[in-house]
Amino acid sequence: MNWRIPLFLLFTVAPWVLFSPPSILPQDELWKRIDDGLFLSEFTSRKISLLKIDPKYYSFKLLCASEKNRLRMTARQWCQKHNLISAINAGMFQTDGITNVGYMKNFNHINSPRLNTRYKAVLAFNPVDATIPEVQIIDLKCHDFERLKDKYQTLIQGIRMTSCHQENVWEKQDKMWNIAAFGIDKSGNGLFMFTESRYSVHDFINILLSLPVSLYNAMYLEGGPEATLYFSATGVEFEKIGSHETDLNENGFPKMARPLPNVIGIVKKFR
């Protein structure tokens, strides 16, 4: 969605919803194994879902409408058309409905050439060699972006949520909405993260840091009605869609997945 957050995302939540202790599962029940290197954890009391992706088994892909005849599709449609197991927003986009708000590069294709000085995180994958992690979030305040940027074929700039020291760097706010985000854990796994509950981003980050998932750092992708996470593999399928204040859209109709210009997807590697 456009980076301007609409006023109708404001709403009131009882304090106990925001500050009750998170639902913590025993470590052996925390992650449900879906397949080799692929695990799902759902904190039901918070309506927070985390998909853990081991890059030894899965490749990350950036798909852009600017590279695909400017055709925007829902996350489900992106998956079905390009044989993806899962897809999540690749970030917020400008008013043209196509261009990322920060720098975005996919191999030789440039979706957005401008490095946004306000956004301090860059998701990087498709490395040029095996000397660097297959996927990482480059923190522009504590990593050497100039050294790292040429070592990856895919770069997606967004707003950092945590520092590389696991600190919440988002200011407190009153506005709340559904959130799609990308994380890296301390073992180097990628995390697709989605909340169906509405939180301020600051509070959502605090919840993520309190969960026993070994979060290293995280980057904001999207919020509100455009926020989407779709998954389908080994008999498991779900589609999580953001909304305004209710499960109805602004016109009173049931919420529906919106077409997205850019998504991050995963495909299984052949081993």
KEGU-114572 format. One record per residue (C-alpha): residue in three letters; residue number from 0; x, y, z. Coordinates in Angstrom, 1 decimal, m for minus. Layout:
BEGIN
<aa ALA	i NUM	px X	py Y	pz Z>
...
REM end
This chain:
BEGIN
<aa MET	i 0	px 0.0	py 0.0	pz 0.0>
<aa ASN	i 1	px 1.0	py 3.6	pz m0.2>
<aa TRP	i 2	px 3.3	py 4.6	pz 2.7>
<aa ARG	i 3	px 0.7	py 7.0	pz 4.0>
<aa ILE	i 4	px m1.3	py 5.2	pz 6.7>
<aa PRO	i 5	px m5.0	py 6.1	pz 6.5>
<aa LEU	i 6	px m6.7	py 7.4	pz 9.6>
<aa PHE	i 7	px m9.3	py 4.7	pz 9.5>
<aa LEU	i 8	px m6.7	py 2.2	pz 10.8>
<aa LEU	i 9	px m7.1	py 3.8	pz 14.2>
<aa PHE	i 10	px m9.1	py 1.8	pz 16.8>
<aa THR	i 11	px m9.3	py 1.0	pz 20.4>
<aa VAL	i 12	px m8.1	py m2.2	pz 22.1>
<aa ALA	i 13	px m8.5	py m3.1	pz 25.7>
<aa PRO	i 14	px m5.1	py m2.9	pz 27.6>
<aa TRP	i 15	px m5.1	py m6.6	pz 28.6>
<aa VAL	i 16	px m5.1	py m7.6	pz 24.9>
<aa LEU	i 17	px m1.9	py m5.6	pz 24.3>
<aa PHE	i 18	px 0.0	py m6.4	pz 27.5>
<aa SER	i 19	px m1.1	py m10.0	pz 28.5>
<aa PRO	i 20	px 1.8	py m12.5	pz 28.4>
<aa PRO	i 21	px 2.3	py m14.1	pz 25.1>
<aa SER	i 22	px 1.2	py m17.7	pz 24.6>
<aa ILE	i 23	px 4.4	py m19.7	pz 25.0>
<aa LEU	i 24	px 4.6	py m23.4	pz 23.9>
<aa PRO	i 25	px 7.1	py m26.0	pz 25.1>
<aa GLN	i 26	px 10.1	py m25.9	pz 22.8>
<aa ASP	i 27	px 9.2	py m29.3	pz 21.2>
<aa GLU	i 28	px 5.7	py m28.1	pz 20.4>
<aa LEU	i 29	px 6.7	py m24.6	pz 19.3>
<aa TRP	i 30	px 7.3	py m25.4	pz 15.6>
<aa LYS	i 31	px 5.0	py m27.7	pz 13.6>
<aa ARG	i 32	px 7.1	py m29.4	pz 10.9>
<aa ILE	i 33	px 5.6	py m29.1	pz 7.5>
<aa ASP	i 34	px 8.5	py m30.5	pz 5.5>
<aa ASP	i 35	px 12.3	py m30.7	pz 5.7>
<aa GLY	i 36	px 13.5	py m27.2	pz 6.6>
<aa LEU	i 37	px 10.0	py m25.8	pz 6.8>
<aa PHE	i 38	px 8.2	py m25.1	pz 10.1>
<aa LEU	i 39	px 5.0	py m23.2	pz 11.2>
<aa SER	i 40	px 4.4	py m21.7	pz 14.6>
<aa GLU	i 41	px 1.1	py m20.1	pz 15.5>
<aa PHE	i 42	px 0.6	py m18.2	pz 18.7>
<aa THR	i 43	px m3.2	py m18.4	pz 18.8>
<aa SER	i 44	px m4.0	py m16.0	pz 21.6>
<aa ARG	i 45	px m2.1	py m13.3	pz 19.7>
<aa LYS	i 46	px m3.1	py m14.4	pz 16.2>
<aa ILE	i 47	px 0.5	py m14.3	pz 15.2>
<aa SER	i 48	px 1.9	py m16.8	pz 12.6>
<aa LEU	i 49	px 5.5	py m17.5	pz 11.8>
<aa LEU	i 50	px 6.8	py m19.6	pz 9.0>
<aa LYS	i 51	px 10.4	py m20.6	pz 9.5>
<aa ILE	i 52	px 12.3	py m21.3	pz 6.3>
<aa ASP	i 53	px 15.7	py m23.0	pz 6.2>
<aa PRO	i 54	px 17.7	py m21.6	pz 3.2>
<aa LYS	i 55	px 19.6	py m24.9	pz 2.9>
<aa TYR	i 56	px 16.3	py m26.4	pz 1.6>
<aa TYR	i 57	px 14.5	py m23.4	pz 0.1>
<aa SER	i 58	px 15.4	py m20.6	pz m2.3>
<aa PHE	i 59	px 13.9	py m17.1	pz m1.9>
<aa LYS	i 60	px 12.6	py m15.3	pz m4.9>
<aa LEU	i 61	px 11.5	py m11.7	pz m5.6>
<aa LEU	i 62	px 8.7	py m11.4	pz m8.2>
<aa CYS	i 63	px 7.9	py m7.9	pz m9.4>
<aa ALA	i 64	px 5.0	py m6.7	pz m11.6>
<aa SER	i 65	px 7.5	py m4.3	pz m13.1>
<aa GLU	i 66	px 9.4	py m7.4	pz m14.5>
<aa LYS	i 67	px 6.2	py m9.3	pz m15.3>
<aa ASN	i 68	px 4.3	py m7.1	pz m17.8>
<aa ARG	i 69	px 3.2	py m4.9	pz m14.9>
<aa LEU	i 70	px 0.6	py m7.5	pz m13.8>
<aa ARG	i 71	px m0.4	py m7.2	pz m10.2>
<aa MET	i 72	px m1.8	py m10.4	pz m8.5>
<aa THR	i 73	px m2.8	py m11.6	pz m5.1>
<aa ALA	i 74	px m0.2	py m13.6	pz m3.2>
<aa ARG	i 75	px m2.2	py m16.8	pz m4.0>
<aa GLN	i 76	px m2.1	py m16.0	pz m7.7>
<aa TRP	i 77	px 1.6	py m15.2	pz m7.6>
<aa CYS	i 78	px 2.2	py m18.7	pz m6.0>
<aa GLN	i 79	px m0.1	py m20.5	pz m8.5>
<aa LYS	i 80	px 1.4	py m18.8	pz m11.6>
<aa HIS	i 81	px 5.0	py m19.2	pz m10.6>
<aa ASN	i 82	px 5.0	py m22.4	pz m8.6>
<aa LEU	i 83	px 5.8	py m20.8	pz m5.2>
<aa ILE	i 84	px 5.1	py m22.6	pz m2.0>
<aa SER	i 85	px 4.5	py m19.4	pz m0.1>
<aa ALA	i 86	px 4.4	py m15.7	pz m0.8>
<aa ILE	i 87	px 4.4	py m12.5	pz 1.3>
<aa ASN	i 88	px 4.4	py m8.8	pz 0.5>
<aa ALA	i 89	px 7.8	py m7.6	pz m0.7>
<aa GLY	i 90	px 7.3	py m4.1	pz 0.9>
<aa MET	i 91	px 5.3	py m1.0	pz 0.6>
<aa PHE	i 92	px 4.9	py 0.7	pz m2.8>
<aa GLN	i 93	px 4.6	py 4.1	pz m4.2>
<aa THR	i 94	px 1.5	py 5.8	pz m5.7>
<aa ASP	i 95	px 2.1	py 4.3	pz m9.1>
<aa GLY	i 96	px 1.1	py 0.9	pz m7.5>
<aa ILE	i 97	px 4.3	py m0.8	pz m8.8>
<aa THR	i 98	px 7.5	py 0.8	pz m7.4>
<aa ASN	i 99	px 8.9	py m0.1	pz m4.0>
<aa VAL	i 100	px 9.3	py 2.8	pz m1.5>
<aa GLY	i 101	px 13.0	py 2.0	pz m1.2>
<aa TYR	i 102	px 15.7	py 0.4	pz m3.3>
<aa MET	i 103	px 14.6	py m2.8	pz m5.0>
<aa LYS	i 104	px 16.8	py m4.9	pz m7.4>
<aa ASN	i 105	px 16.3	py m8.4	pz m8.7>
<aa PHE	i 106	px 19.4	py m9.6	pz m10.7>
<aa ASN	i 107	px 19.5	py m7.2	pz m13.7>
<aa HIS	i 108	px 16.1	py m5.8	pz m13.1>
<aa ILE	i 109	px 15.8	py m2.5	pz m11.1>
<aa ASN	i 110	px 12.3	py m1.9	pz m9.7>
<aa SER	i 111	px 13.4	py 1.1	pz m7.7>
<aa PRO	i 112	px 16.9	py 2.7	pz m8.0>
<aa ARG	i 113	px 16.7	py 5.0	pz m5.0>
<aa LEU	i 114	px 18.2	py 4.1	pz m1.7>
<aa ASN	i 115	px 15.8	py 5.6	pz 0.8>
<aa THR	i 116	px 17.8	py 7.3	pz 3.5>
<aa ARG	i 117	px 15.0	py 6.9	pz 6.1>
<aa TYR	i 118	px 14.7	py 3.2	pz 5.8>
<aa LYS	i 119	px 17.6	py 1.3	pz 7.5>
<aa ALA	i 120	px 17.1	py m2.3	pz 6.5>
<aa VAL	i 121	px 17.8	py m4.2	pz 3.2>
<aa LEU	i 122	px 16.7	py m7.8	pz 2.8>
<aa ALA	i 123	px 19.3	py m9.6	pz 0.7>
<aa PHE	i 124	px 19.2	py m13.0	pz m0.9>
<aa ASN	i 125	px 20.5	py m14.8	pz m4.1>
<aa PRO	i 126	px 24.2	py m14.5	pz m3.1>
<aa VAL	i 127	px 26.9	py m14.5	pz m5.8>
<aa ASP	i 128	px 29.0	py m17.1	pz m3.9>
<aa ALA	i 129	px 29.0	py m19.3	pz m0.9>
<aa THR	i 130	px 31.1	py m17.1	pz 1.4>
<aa ILE	i 131	px 28.1	py m15.1	pz 2.7>
<aa PRO	i 132	px 24.8	py m16.1	pz 4.2>
<aa GLU	i 133	px 22.1	py m17.1	pz 1.7>
<aa VAL	i 134	px 19.7	py m14.7	pz 3.2>
<aa GLN	i 135	px 20.1	py m11.8	pz 5.6>
<aa ILE	i 136	px 18.7	py m8.4	pz 6.6>
<aa ILE	i 137	px 21.5	py m5.9	pz 6.2>
<aa ASP	i 138	px 21.2	py m3.2	pz 8.9>
<aa LEU	i 139	px 22.4	py 0.0	pz 7.4>
<aa LYS	i 140	px 23.5	py 1.3	pz 10.9>
<aa CYS	i 141	px 25.7	py m1.6	pz 11.8>
<aa HIS	i 142	px 26.6	py m3.5	pz 8.6>
<aa ASP	i 143	px 28.7	py m2.4	pz 5.7>
<aa PHE	i 144	px 26.1	py m2.1	pz 3.0>
<aa GLU	i 145	px 28.6	py m0.8	pz 0.4>
<aa ARG	i 146	px 30.6	py m4.0	pz 0.8>
<aa LEU	i 147	px 27.6	py m6.3	pz 0.9>
<aa LYS	i 148	px 25.4	py m4.9	pz m1.8>
<aa ASP	i 149	px 27.4	py m6.4	pz m4.7>
<aa LYS	i 150	px 27.4	py m9.8	pz m3.1>
<aa TYR	i 151	px 23.7	py m10.3	pz m3.6>
<aa GLN	i 152	px 21.6	py m10.5	pz m6.7>
<aa THR	i 153	px 18.4	py m9.5	pz m4.9>
<aa LEU	i 154	px 18.0	py m6.5	pz m2.6>
<aa ILE	i 155	px 14.8	py m5.2	pz m1.1>
<aa GLN	i 156	px 14.9	py m2.1	pz 1.1>
<aa GLY	i 157	px 12.4	py m1.6	pz 3.9>
<aa ILE	i 158	px 12.0	py m0.2	pz 7.4>
<aa ARG	i 159	px 14.0	py m1.9	pz 10.1>
<aa MET	i 160	px 12.0	py m3.1	pz 13.1>
<aa THR	i 161	px 14.9	py m4.3	pz 15.3>
<aa SER	i 162	px 18.5	py m3.4	pz 15.4>
<aa CYS	i 163	px 21.3	py m6.0	pz 15.0>
<aa HIS	i 164	px 21.4	py m6.0	pz 18.9>
<aa GLN	i 165	px 17.7	py m7.2	pz 19.1>
<aa GLU	i 166	px 16.5	py m3.7	pz 20.2>
<aa ASN	i 167	px 13.1	py m2.3	pz 19.2>
<aa VAL	i 168	px 13.8	py 0.7	pz 17.1>
<aa TRP	i 169	px 10.2	py 1.7	pz 16.2>
<aa GLU	i 170	px 8.7	py 4.6	pz 18.0>
<aa LYS	i 171	px 5.6	py 4.2	pz 20.2>
<aa GLN	i 172	px 2.4	py 5.0	pz 18.4>
<aa ASP	i 173	px m1.4	py 4.8	pz 18.8>
<aa LYS	i 174	px m2.2	py 3.6	pz 15.3>
<aa MET	i 175	px m2.7	py m0.2	pz 14.9>
<aa TRP	i 176	px m3.1	py m2.5	pz 11.9>
<aa ASN	i 177	px m2.3	py m6.0	pz 10.7>
<aa ILE	i 178	px 1.4	py m6.5	pz 9.9>
<aa ALA	i 179	px 3.4	py m8.6	pz 7.5>
<aa ALA	i 180	px 7.2	py m8.7	pz 8.2>
<aa PHE	i 181	px 10.3	py m10.6	pz 7.4>
<aa GLY	i 182	px 12.7	py m11.8	pz 10.1>
<aa ILE	i 183	px 16.0	py m13.7	pz 10.4>
<aa ASP	i 184	px 16.6	py m15.9	pz 13.4>
<aa LYS	i 185	px 20.0	py m16.5	pz 15.1>
<aa SER	i 186	px 20.5	py m19.7	pz 13.1>
<aa GLY	i 187	px 20.1	py m17.9	pz 9.8>
<aa ASN	i 188	px 16.6	py m19.1	pz 9.0>
<aa GLY	i 189	px 14.2	py m16.8	pz 7.2>
<aa LEU	i 190	px 10.9	py m16.0	pz 8.9>
<aa PHE	i 191	px 7.6	py m14.9	pz 7.2>
<aa MET	i 192	px 5.7	py m13.2	pz 10.0>
<aa PHE	i 193	px 2.1	py m12.1	pz 10.1>
<aa THR	i 194	px m0.4	py m10.9	pz 12.7>
<aa GLU	i 195	px m4.1	py m11.1	pz 12.2>
<aa SER	i 196	px m4.6	py m9.1	pz 15.3>
<aa ARG	i 197	px m4.0	py m5.4	pz 15.0>
<aa TYR	i 198	px m1.1	py m4.0	pz 16.9>
<aa SER	i 199	px 1.0	py m0.8	pz 16.8>
<aa VAL	i 200	px 4.3	py m1.8	pz 15.2>
<aa HIS	i 201	px 6.2	py m1.0	pz 18.3>
<aa ASP	i 202	px 4.1	py m3.4	pz 20.4>
<aa PHE	i 203	px 4.2	py m6.1	pz 17.7>
<aa ILE	i 204	px 8.0	py m5.9	pz 17.8>
<aa ASN	i 205	px 8.0	py m6.2	pz 21.6>
<aa ILE	i 206	px 5.9	py m9.3	pz 21.3>
<aa LEU	i 207	px 8.2	py m10.9	pz 18.7>
<aa LEU	i 208	px 11.2	py m10.2	pz 20.8>
<aa SER	i 209	px 9.5	py m11.9	pz 23.8>
<aa LEU	i 210	px 8.7	py m15.1	pz 21.8>
<aa PRO	i 211	px 11.1	py m18.1	pz 22.1>
<aa VAL	i 212	px 12.0	py m18.0	pz 18.4>
<aa SER	i 213	px 15.6	py m16.6	pz 18.6>
<aa LEU	i 214	px 14.8	py m13.5	pz 16.5>
<aa TYR	i 215	px 18.0	py m11.8	pz 15.3>
<aa ASN	i 216	px 16.5	py m8.9	pz 13.3>
<aa ALA	i 217	px 13.4	py m8.0	pz 11.4>
<aa MET	i 218	px 12.1	py m5.7	pz 8.6>
<aa TYR	i 219	px 8.6	py m4.3	pz 8.1>
<aa LEU	i 220	px 7.0	py m5.3	pz 4.8>
<aa GLU	i 221	px 3.3	py m4.1	pz 4.8>
<aa GLY	i 222	px 0.3	py m3.3	pz 7.0>
<aa GLY	i 223	px m3.4	py m3.0	pz 6.7>
<aa PRO	i 224	px m5.6	py m4.4	pz 3.9>
<aa GLU	i 225	px m2.6	py m5.2	pz 1.5>
<aa ALA	i 226	px m0.7	py m7.3	pz 4.1>
<aa THR	i 227	px m0.9	py m10.9	pz 3.0>
<aa LEU	i 228	px 0.7	py m14.3	pz 3.6>
<aa TYR	i 229	px m0.2	py m17.3	pz 1.5>
<aa PHE	i 230	px 1.0	py m20.9	pz 1.9>
<aa SER	i 231	px 0.3	py m24.2	pz 0.2>
<aa ALA	i 232	px 2.4	py m27.3	pz 0.4>
<aa THR	i 233	px 2.1	py m31.0	pz 1.6>
<aa GLY	i 234	px m1.6	py m30.7	pz 2.3>
<aa VAL	i 235	px m1.3	py m27.5	pz 4.3>
<aa GLU	i 236	px m2.9	py m24.3	pz 2.9>
<aa PHE	i 237	px m3.7	py m21.0	pz 4.4>
<aa GLU	i 238	px m4.2	py m17.4	pz 3.3>
<aa LYS	i 239	px m3.9	py m14.6	pz 5.9>
<aa ILE	i 240	px m5.2	py m11.2	pz 4.8>
<aa GLY	i 241	px m5.1	py m7.8	pz 6.5>
<aa SER	i 242	px m8.1	py m5.6	pz 6.9>
<aa HIS	i 243	px m9.3	py m2.4	pz 8.4>
<aa GLU	i 244	px m11.0	py m2.4	pz 11.8>
<aa THR	i 245	px m13.3	py m5.4	pz 11.1>
<aa ASP	i 246	px m13.4	py m8.4	pz 8.9>
<aa LEU	i 247	px m15.4	py m6.2	pz 6.4>
<aa ASN	i 248	px m13.8	py m3.8	pz 4.0>
<aa GLU	i 249	px m14.6	py m0.1	pz 3.9>
<aa ASN	i 250	px m17.7	py m0.8	pz 1.7>
<aa GLY	i 251	px m19.1	py m3.4	pz 4.1>
<aa PHE	i 252	px m18.2	py m6.4	pz 2.1>
<aa PRO	i 253	px m16.1	py m9.4	pz 3.3>
<aa LYS	i 254	px m12.4	py m8.7	pz 3.1>
<aa MET	i 255	px m10.6	py m10.0	pz 0.0>
<aa ALA	i 256	px m7.0	py m10.5	pz m0.9>
<aa ARG	i 257	px m5.7	py m7.5	pz m2.8>
<aa PRO	i 258	px m3.4	py m7.6	pz m5.9>
<aa LEU	i 259	px 0.2	py m7.0	pz m5.0>
<aa PRO	i 260	px 2.9	py m5.6	pz m7.2>
<aa ASN	i 261	px 5.9	py m7.3	pz m5.5>
<aa VAL	i 262	px 6.1	py m10.5	pz m3.5>
<aa ILE	i 263	px 8.8	py m12.6	pz m1.8>
<aa GLY	i 264	px 8.3	py m16.3	pz m2.5>
<aa ILE	i 265	px 10.0	py m19.5	pz m1.7>
<aa VAL	i 266	px 10.6	py m22.6	pz m3.8>
<aa LYS	i 267	px 12.1	py m26.0	pz m2.7>
<aa LYS	i 268	px 15.6	py m26.7	pz m3.8>
<aa PHE	i 269	px 16.4	py m30.0	pz m5.5>
<aa ARG	i 270	px 18.9	py m31.9	pz m3.3>
REM end
